[in-house]
Amino acid sequence: MPMSKLTFEIRPSPKTNDHELLVLVDGKTVLDEAHMGIDPPKFFAQFSKSDVGQLLIGRCRCGVVGCDDYFVAVESAPDIVTWRARKEIRFDRVEYEDALRNASRDFSWEDQKRRAERLAGEILRGCQTDDGFAFQWASARIAPMLIKLSFMKGDKQKLLEFGWDGTTDESVIQGARRFKRQLDEQ
């Protein structure tokens, strides 16, 4: 069986107020018409685990993860990575890992709001509130000039926020650092 080439296409998804990352194998999407790609941060977060046995690559056309998700089973060998879904796809492991690494570091698709979310998330990763709620995500797309922050404890969510100027990286970095200091002082 010949080796396939893995690439990605990231495009805005106005319907879902995020982006969709299309997984391309040999230049063609793996998804059918009933599915759309996953938001890039959600897709790449799956690789924070050392062994990815199952990979979410598509969500239902309605845009909700958890509704008719499209998964591939992933098997890693020393030289080959194999995906199994509707058919078997094999990748050269080095090329596969290079494609993932390069795509995860490419932020050219981000607009200012998505960049603000990433920057705030990098600063707040691992933070907790004094009552044990752990930071999950940051969004600049919910309200103008506010970075909304989700903290979770079990199945309970707490939404917090900080302000930013809506246009500059420095404003979000300063706001996130100030917010983190306030958490640390609690």
TORVEX-177069 format. One line per field, with one value per residue: residue number from 1; x, y, z of N, C-alpha, C in turn. Coordinates in Angstrom, 2 decimals. Example, Ala and Ser with C-alpha at 12.3 -4.5 7.8 and 13.67 -1.06 7.14 Angstrom:
TORVEX-177069
seq: 1; 2
n_x: 13.19; 12.85
n_y: -5.69; -2.25
n_z: 7.80; 7.08
ca_x: 12.30; 13.67
ca_y: -4.50; -1.06
ca_z: 7.80; 7.14
c_x: 13.20; 12.90
c_y: -3.30; 0.03
c_z: 7.80; 7.87
//
This chain:
TORVEX-177069
seq: 1; 2; 3; 4; 5; 6; 7; 8; 9; 10; 11; 12; 13; 14; 15; 16; 17; 18; 19; 20; 21; 22; 23; 24; 25; 26; 27; 28; 29; 30; 31; 32; 33; 34; 35; 36; 37; 38; 39; 40; 41; 42; 43; 44; 45; 46; 47; 48; 49; 50; 51; 52; 53; 54; 55; 56; 57; 58; 59; 60; 61; 62; 63; 64; 65; 66; 67; 68; 69; 70; 71; 72; 73; 74; 75; 76; 77; 78; 79; 80; 81; 82; 83; 84; 85; 86; 87; 88; 89; 90; 91; 92; 93; 94; 95; 96; 97; 98; 99; 100; 101; 102; 103; 104; 105; 106; 107; 108; 109; 110; 111; 112; 113; 114; 115; 116; 117; 118; 119; 120; 121; 122; 123; 124; 125; 126; 127; 128; 129; 130; 131; 132; 133; 134; 135; 136; 137; 138; 139; 140; 141; 142; 143; 144; 145; 146; 147; 148; 149; 150; 151; 152; 153; 154; 155; 156; 157; 158; 159; 160; 161; 162; 163; 164; 165; 166; 167; 168; 169; 170; 171; 172; 173; 174; 175; 176; 177; 178; 179; 180; 181; 182; 183; 184; 185; 186
n_x: 0.85; 0.66; 2.24; 0.55; 0.09; -0.13; -1.85; -3.14; -5.98; -7.12; -9.94; -12.22; -15.24; -18.05; -20.66; -20.38; -18.93; -16.18; -13.30; -12.57; -10.64; -9.54; -8.68; -6.49; -5.82; -3.53; -4.19; -6.98; -10.05; -10.90; -13.35; -16.93; -19.91; -21.61; -20.18; -18.02; -14.88; -12.82; -12.38; -9.26; -7.59; -8.83; -8.50; -5.62; -5.07; -5.56; -3.22; -1.71; -1.65; 0.34; -0.08; -2.09; -4.86; -7.26; -8.64; -10.27; -11.55; -13.61; -16.75; -20.31; -22.26; -23.84; -22.16; -21.58; -19.51; -19.66; -21.99; -22.65; -19.88; -16.75; -14.42; -11.07; -9.29; -6.09; -2.98; 0.29; 3.44; 6.98; 7.90; 5.64; 2.42; -0.89; -4.17; -7.49; -10.68; -13.24; -11.72; -8.37; -5.52; -2.19; 0.74; 4.04; 5.89; 7.71; 7.22; 4.50; 4.52; 6.04; 4.29; 2.12; 3.39; 4.34; 1.90; 0.59; 2.02; 1.58; 0.11; -1.06; -3.67; -5.12; -7.20; -7.26; -8.79; -8.77; -6.03; -5.69; -7.11; -5.51; -3.07; -3.87; -4.70; -2.27; -0.90; -2.58; -2.85; -3.09; -3.81; -5.76; -8.76; -9.29; -11.19; -10.88; -11.55; -10.55; -8.69; -9.94; -10.54; -10.20; -12.04; -12.41; -14.50; -17.04; -17.94; -17.56; -14.33; -13.72; -12.18; -13.39; -13.33; -13.24; -13.62; -13.46; -14.88; -15.31; -18.46; -19.23; -19.22; -17.45; -17.60; -15.34; -13.70; -11.63; -10.71; -9.68; -8.02; -9.05; -7.60; -4.78; -1.94; -0.34; -2.09; -3.83; -1.99; -0.97; -3.38; -4.04; -1.83; -2.14; -4.60; -3.84; -1.99; -3.77; -5.24; -3.20; -2.75; -4.91
n_y: -1.18; 2.17; 5.15; 7.93; 11.52; 14.03; 17.02; 20.32; 22.51; 25.61; 27.47; 30.25; 29.90; 31.23; 30.53; 29.00; 30.66; 30.31; 28.59; 26.21; 23.33; 21.56; 18.30; 17.07; 14.46; 13.41; 15.69; 15.82; 16.24; 14.30; 14.17; 13.74; 15.13; 15.54; 16.42; 18.81; 20.52; 20.57; 23.10; 24.73; 25.05; 23.14; 20.80; 20.51; 20.36; 17.75; 16.38; 16.74; 14.65; 11.77; 9.40; 9.14; 7.52; 7.72; 10.04; 13.07; 14.36; 15.59; 17.31; 17.40; 18.95; 20.86; 22.11; 21.54; 20.00; 16.70; 16.01; 13.74; 13.21; 12.79; 10.39; 9.06; 6.04; 5.74; 4.35; 3.88; 3.02; 2.29; 3.41; 4.10; 5.66; 4.82; 5.43; 4.54; 4.48; 4.85; 3.76; 2.42; 4.39; 5.19; 6.71; 8.02; 8.11; 10.17; 12.25; 12.65; 13.50; 15.84; 17.34; 17.73; 19.14; 21.46; 22.58; 23.04; 25.13; 27.21; 30.19; 31.84; 31.97; 33.18; 35.84; 39.06; 38.67; 35.87; 35.49; 36.95; 35.30; 32.99; 34.01; 34.89; 32.42; 31.02; 32.36; 31.97; 29.25; 26.43; 27.84; 28.41; 29.21; 30.51; 28.87; 26.46; 26.17; 25.41; 26.87; 26.86; 27.91; 30.84; 33.55; 35.98; 36.56; 36.78; 39.12; 42.61; 44.01; 42.57; 39.85; 36.83; 34.28; 30.87; 28.81; 25.69; 23.28; 20.14; 19.50; 22.09; 25.45; 28.52; 31.77; 34.28; 37.46; 39.83; 43.14; 44.48; 46.37; 45.64; 45.58; 45.28; 43.12; 43.57; 44.74; 42.60; 40.79; 42.21; 42.47; 39.74; 38.97; 40.64; 39.69; 37.07; 37.60; 38.61; 36.29; 34.75; 36.14; 35.63
n_z: 0.00; -0.92; 0.48; 1.90; 1.66; 4.07; 4.54; 5.36; 5.41; 6.42; 7.15; 7.52; 9.43; 9.37; 10.11; 12.43; 14.04; 14.27; 13.11; 10.54; 10.29; 7.68; 7.05; 4.77; 2.60; 0.41; -1.00; -0.98; 0.80; 3.66; 4.71; 4.36; 2.77; 4.92; 7.05; 8.70; 9.17; 12.19; 14.72; 14.63; 17.13; 18.82; 17.32; 17.24; 19.97; 20.65; 20.32; 22.53; 24.22; 24.81; 23.36; 20.74; 20.14; 18.95; 16.75; 16.42; 13.57; 12.25; 12.49; 12.87; 10.27; 11.48; 13.18; 15.82; 18.11; 19.12; 18.02; 15.76; 15.27; 13.49; 13.53; 13.34; 13.73; 15.11; 14.56; 15.54; 14.35; 14.30; 11.80; 10.39; 10.30; 10.74; 9.68; 10.36; 9.19; 7.20; 5.29; 5.05; 5.69; 5.11; 6.41; 6.06; 8.95; 9.81; 7.92; 8.47; 11.19; 10.86; 9.22; 10.96; 13.08; 11.76; 10.82; 13.24; 14.26; 12.58; 12.38; 10.60; 9.73; 11.71; 12.86; 14.50; 16.84; 17.22; 17.57; 19.93; 21.69; 21.66; 22.70; 25.28; 26.31; 26.34; 28.37; 30.57; 30.86; 32.91; 35.16; 38.17; 39.96; 43.29; 44.41; 43.15; 40.39; 37.14; 34.48; 31.16; 28.49; 26.36; 24.98; 22.51; 21.00; 21.98; 23.28; 22.59; 22.97; 25.24; 26.88; 27.35; 29.79; 30.42; 33.19; 34.71; 36.96; 37.70; 36.44; 36.41; 35.33; 35.32; 34.26; 33.60; 33.05; 31.27; 30.25; 27.05; 24.43; 22.02; 19.69; 19.82; 20.36; 22.59; 24.44; 25.11; 26.17; 28.39; 29.83; 30.33; 31.86; 34.08; 35.03; 35.70; 37.76; 39.66; 40.21; 41.34; 43.67; 45.23
ca_x: 0.00; 1.50; 2.13; -0.21; 0.64; -1.06; -1.79; -4.29; -6.51; -7.88; -10.76; -13.22; -16.57; -18.94; -21.85; -20.06; -18.13; -14.83; -12.65; -12.54; -9.42; -9.81; -7.59; -6.38; -4.96; -3.20; -4.85; -8.44; -10.60; -11.32; -14.73; -18.02; -20.74; -22.33; -19.25; -17.13; -13.65; -12.75; -11.68; -7.84; -7.06; -9.40; -7.84; -4.23; -5.02; -5.61; -1.87; -1.01; -1.50; 1.48; -0.54; -3.40; -5.42; -8.44; -8.47; -11.46; -11.18; -14.78; -17.95; -21.53; -22.45; -24.46; -21.05; -21.44; -18.73; -20.51; -23.13; -22.19; -18.44; -16.04; -13.15; -10.24; -8.43; -4.69; -2.00; 1.65; 4.55; 8.22; 8.08; 4.36; 1.21; -2.04; -5.50; -8.57; -12.06; -13.94; -10.67; -7.07; -4.61; -0.87; 1.64; 5.41; 5.80; 8.46; 6.46; 3.26; 4.82; 6.45; 3.08; 1.38; 4.17; 4.33; 0.55; 0.24; 2.79; 1.21; -1.01; -1.39; -5.12; -5.74; -7.45; -6.83; -9.50; -8.26; -4.68; -5.87; -7.51; -4.34; -2.12; -4.43; -4.66; -0.88; -0.55; -3.43; -2.83; -2.70; -4.30; -6.98; -9.32; -9.07; -12.15; -10.57; -11.96; -9.35; -8.83; -10.20; -10.41; -10.41; -12.72; -12.57; -15.60; -18.33; -18.33; -16.54; -13.30; -13.60; -11.72; -14.15; -12.51; -13.99; -12.98; -14.32; -14.66; -16.29; -19.35; -19.64; -18.41; -17.44; -17.10; -14.72; -13.31; -10.82; -10.84; -8.53; -8.37; -9.68; -6.79; -3.34; -1.44; 0.18; -3.23; -4.31; -0.91; -0.99; -4.62; -3.94; -0.84; -2.76; -5.60; -3.11; -1.47; -4.90; -5.51; -2.09; -2.82; -6.10
ca_y: 0.00; 3.38; 6.14; 9.13; 12.80; 14.76; 18.49; 20.93; 23.79; 26.26; 28.55; 30.76; 29.29; 32.23; 29.86; 28.51; 31.69; 29.83; 28.19; 24.76; 22.76; 20.41; 17.35; 16.66; 13.31; 13.47; 16.86; 15.72; 16.13; 12.98; 14.30; 13.72; 16.34; 15.66; 16.84; 19.96; 20.40; 20.96; 24.35; 24.36; 24.78; 21.88; 19.71; 20.33; 20.01; 16.29; 15.85; 16.96; 13.32; 11.09; 8.39; 9.48; 6.31; 8.11; 11.45; 13.75; 15.19; 16.24; 17.48; 17.50; 20.21; 21.85; 22.80; 21.17; 18.81; 15.82; 15.67; 13.04; 13.44; 11.89; 9.99; 8.02; 5.30; 6.02; 3.37; 4.32; 2.07; 3.07; 4.13; 4.33; 5.98; 4.33; 5.87; 3.65; 4.97; 4.14; 2.99; 2.52; 5.38; 5.05; 7.86; 7.94; 8.72; 11.43; 13.24; 12.87; 14.32; 17.16; 18.03; 18.15; 20.16; 22.70; 23.15; 23.52; 26.36; 28.20; 30.98; 32.82; 31.99; 33.90; 37.27; 39.64; 38.06; 34.51; 35.63; 37.37; 34.11; 32.12; 34.65; 34.82; 31.02; 30.64; 32.96; 31.49; 27.78; 25.89; 28.68; 28.03; 30.19; 30.08; 27.82; 25.23; 26.13; 25.41; 27.56; 26.01; 28.61; 32.29; 33.95; 37.41; 36.63; 36.81; 40.51; 43.54; 44.53; 41.73; 38.48; 35.97; 33.16; 29.76; 28.01; 24.53; 22.43; 19.09; 19.89; 23.48; 26.45; 29.89; 32.69; 35.50; 38.27; 41.04; 44.03; 44.76; 47.45; 45.07; 45.68; 45.02; 41.98; 44.05; 44.95; 41.31; 40.22; 42.92; 42.11; 38.36; 38.93; 41.29; 38.74; 35.96; 38.10; 38.67; 34.90; 34.30; 36.85; 35.20
ca_z: 0.00; -0.99; 1.55; 1.56; 2.12; 4.93; 4.55; 6.03; 4.94; 7.49; 6.60; 8.45; 9.45; 9.96; 10.68; 13.77; 14.71; 14.51; 11.87; 10.35; 9.77; 6.84; 6.91; 3.37; 2.32; -1.02; -1.56; -0.94; 2.15; 4.10; 5.17; 3.38; 2.78; 6.19; 8.10; 8.51; 9.95; 13.60; 14.98; 14.74; 18.48; 19.32; 16.60; 17.66; 21.40; 20.77; 20.26; 23.80; 24.82; 24.18; 22.42; 20.19; 19.57; 18.18; 16.39; 15.93; 12.41; 11.69; 13.29; 12.08; 9.55; 12.37; 13.82; 17.22; 18.43; 19.91; 17.17; 14.57; 15.08; 12.56; 14.13; 12.73; 14.66; 14.77; 15.03; 15.26; 14.33; 14.20; 10.54; 9.71; 11.06; 9.99; 10.05; 9.93; 9.30; 6.12; 4.62; 5.71; 5.10; 5.74; 6.27; 6.57; 10.27; 9.88; 7.16; 9.21; 12.36; 10.36; 8.76; 12.16; 13.79; 10.97; 10.80; 14.58; 14.52; 11.57; 12.87; 9.55; 9.57; 12.81; 12.85; 15.78; 17.97; 17.45; 18.12; 21.33; 22.45; 21.81; 23.61; 26.64; 26.71; 26.66; 29.65; 31.66; 30.92; 34.21; 36.27; 38.88; 40.90; 44.67; 44.75; 42.43; 38.99; 36.28; 33.20; 29.99; 27.21; 26.29; 23.75; 22.21; 20.02; 22.66; 23.57; 22.13; 23.86; 26.43; 26.74; 28.26; 30.24; 30.99; 34.21; 34.99; 38.12; 37.45; 35.35; 36.63; 34.63; 35.81; 33.23; 34.08; 31.90; 31.42; 29.09; 26.19; 23.50; 20.84; 18.47; 19.91; 21.12; 23.88; 25.34; 25.63; 26.99; 29.68; 30.53; 30.81; 32.95; 35.23; 35.51; 36.34; 39.05; 40.59; 40.63; 42.20; 44.94; 45.99
c_x: 0.89; 1.24; 1.37; 0.47; -0.45; -0.80; -3.08; -4.70; -7.35; -8.63; -11.77; -14.53; -17.53; -20.17; -21.60; -19.21; -16.75; -14.18; -12.78; -11.24; -9.82; -8.55; -7.62; -5.39; -4.77; -4.01; -6.36; -8.92; -11.05; -12.81; -15.73; -18.84; -21.47; -21.46; -18.47; -15.92; -13.79; -12.02; -10.21; -7.32; -7.59; -8.73; -6.44; -4.09; -5.04; -4.22; -1.06; -0.85; -0.38; 1.05; -1.96; -3.94; -6.63; -8.36; -9.78; -11.04; -12.38; -15.92; -19.14; -21.60; -23.13; -23.40; -20.77; -20.60; -19.57; -21.76; -22.58; -20.72; -17.84; -14.66; -12.39; -9.46; -7.00; -3.80; -0.62; 2.63; 5.82; 8.35; 6.78; 3.29; 0.04; -3.32; -6.49; -9.90; -12.84; -12.97; -9.37; -6.19; -3.29; -0.01; 3.04; 5.42; 6.52; 7.71; 5.17; 3.50; 5.28; 5.23; 2.27; 2.09; 4.12; 2.95; 0.17; 0.95; 2.47; -0.05; -1.45; -2.89; -5.81; -6.03; -7.06; -7.51; -8.98; -6.84; -4.76; -6.24; -6.31; -3.35; -2.60; -4.36; -3.27; -0.47; -1.31; -3.47; -2.33; -3.20; -5.58; -7.45; -9.10; -10.06; -12.02; -11.09; -10.72; -9.64; -8.99; -9.94; -10.66; -11.11; -12.81; -13.74; -16.97; -18.83; -17.21; -15.62; -13.22; -13.05; -12.48; -13.31; -13.40; -13.10; -13.96; -13.88; -15.74; -17.14; -19.85; -18.67; -18.56; -16.86; -16.59; -14.27; -12.29; -10.94; -9.54; -8.96; -9.00; -8.83; -5.33; -3.00; -1.00; -0.94; -3.72; -3.25; -0.89; -2.22; -4.55; -2.95; -1.41; -3.81; -4.92; -2.55; -2.59; -5.28; -4.46; -2.17; -4.01; -5.72
c_y: 1.24; 4.32; 7.35; 10.36; 13.55; 16.26; 19.01; 22.21; 24.35; 27.42; 29.00; 29.99; 30.26; 31.62; 29.43; 29.49; 31.17; 29.54; 26.68; 24.37; 21.52; 19.57; 16.88; 15.51; 13.27; 14.57; 16.86; 15.59; 14.70; 12.99; 14.21; 15.00; 16.57; 16.22; 18.09; 19.77; 20.92; 22.31; 24.01; 24.15; 23.46; 20.68; 19.47; 19.99; 18.50; 15.68; 16.13; 15.65; 12.60; 10.06; 8.72; 8.24; 6.57; 9.61; 11.99; 14.65; 15.91; 16.31; 17.58; 18.87; 21.27; 22.62; 22.40; 19.90; 17.98; 15.38; 15.06; 13.32; 12.39; 11.63; 9.06; 7.35; 5.50; 4.95; 3.84; 3.16; 2.90; 3.90; 4.57; 4.74; 5.57; 4.90; 4.84; 4.33; 4.19; 3.33; 3.19; 3.49; 5.26; 6.26; 7.47; 8.72; 10.06; 12.53; 13.63; 13.81; 15.72; 17.97; 18.55; 19.29; 21.49; 23.36; 23.70; 24.83; 27.48; 28.93; 32.03; 32.95; 32.86; 35.36; 37.79; 38.98; 36.66; 34.54; 36.04; 36.17; 33.19; 32.71; 34.60; 33.39; 30.56; 31.17; 32.32; 29.96; 27.33; 26.69; 28.11; 29.18; 29.67; 29.00; 26.59; 25.10; 26.29; 26.08; 26.56; 26.72; 30.10; 32.59; 35.46; 37.63; 36.73; 38.23; 41.44; 44.00; 43.81; 40.37; 37.68; 34.73; 32.10; 29.00; 26.90; 23.83; 21.36; 19.48; 21.33; 24.43; 27.80; 30.74; 33.96; 36.30; 39.32; 41.84; 44.14; 45.80; 46.94; 45.07; 45.26; 43.80; 42.43; 44.25; 43.63; 40.66; 40.88; 42.55; 40.71; 38.26; 39.55; 40.34; 37.58; 36.39; 38.16; 37.28; 34.43; 34.95; 36.42; 34.26
c_z: 0.00; 0.19; 1.04; 2.15; 2.87; 4.83; 5.18; 5.31; 6.07; 6.87; 7.64; 8.32; 10.12; 10.65; 12.13; 14.59; 15.12; 13.16; 11.72; 9.70; 8.97; 6.74; 5.45; 3.26; 0.82; -1.71; -1.52; 0.50; 2.42; 4.42; 4.02; 3.53; 4.11; 7.32; 7.69; 9.42; 11.37; 13.71; 15.26; 16.17; 19.07; 18.64; 17.16; 19.14; 21.61; 20.83; 21.53; 24.57; 24.09; 23.15; 21.98; 19.49; 18.71; 17.96; 15.83; 14.77; 11.80; 12.68; 12.33; 11.39; 10.41; 13.14; 15.25; 17.35; 19.39; 19.16; 15.89; 14.26; 14.15; 13.15; 13.20; 13.85; 14.18; 15.40; 14.60; 15.36; 14.18; 12.92; 9.87; 10.72; 10.16; 10.56; 9.53; 10.22; 8.26; 5.27; 5.39; 4.95; 5.85; 5.40; 6.72; 7.89; 10.35; 9.13; 7.87; 10.39; 11.95; 9.92; 9.94; 12.89; 13.05; 10.98; 12.17; 14.94; 13.53; 12.03; 11.84; 9.33; 10.62; 12.46; 14.24; 16.97; 18.27; 18.02; 19.60; 22.21; 22.70; 22.81; 25.06; 27.16; 27.09; 28.02; 30.80; 31.79; 32.29; 35.40; 36.88; 39.73; 42.32; 45.11; 43.85; 41.01; 38.11; 34.95; 32.06; 28.67; 27.38; 24.97; 23.66; 21.27; 20.66; 22.86; 23.12; 23.26; 25.21; 26.04; 27.80; 28.54; 30.87; 31.97; 34.59; 36.28; 38.05; 36.25; 35.50; 35.95; 35.30; 34.69; 33.90; 32.86; 32.29; 30.13; 28.32; 25.17; 22.21; 19.59; 18.61; 20.76; 22.52; 24.89; 25.93; 26.52; 28.37; 30.49; 31.10; 31.96; 34.22; 35.86; 36.26; 37.69; 40.08; 41.09; 41.62; 43.59; 45.79; 47.10
//
